[in-house]
Amino acid sequence: MYKFIDNPIKEAIEARYWNQGLCSIAIVASITKDIDWAAYIGSDQSKKEDETLKFVLDYGCKLSEKDARHFFPNIELPYRN
């Protein structure tokens, strides 16, 4: 689980990760504790899962609520707009 170093109330709670050899791809859900959540998708040339997850959380493209709920159907908080 990736935790935001500079923000103690935000953390990644779930992620999907793939590595096809030349680049890594991730979809990551981040939650603001007991408030809301959002999901991001992105890729990185790192071959390390934790580095890719951090990169996607910091620079990834935010998913629409419909797409995010497809990947993370068990998160019951409101989606961050």
C-alpha positions, 0 to 999 in steps of 0.5 A: 500500500502506497501512503502519501508521505506529505499527507497523512490522511490520504493513502492508496487502498487498492491497485491493479498492476501489470508489467509487460516487460518494457513498461508497467501499467497500474490502476490505483484507488486513493482514499481520503480517510472516511471522506471520498476516493478517486482512481487513477490510471497510468504507466511508467518505465520502472520495473518496480511495482511500488515505484509505478504505483507512486508515479500513477498516484502522483501523475496518472489520469483520473478515471471517471466514476463509472470506470473507477467503480468497475475496477473497485466495486467494493469502495463505498465512499463518494467518488471525488470530483 
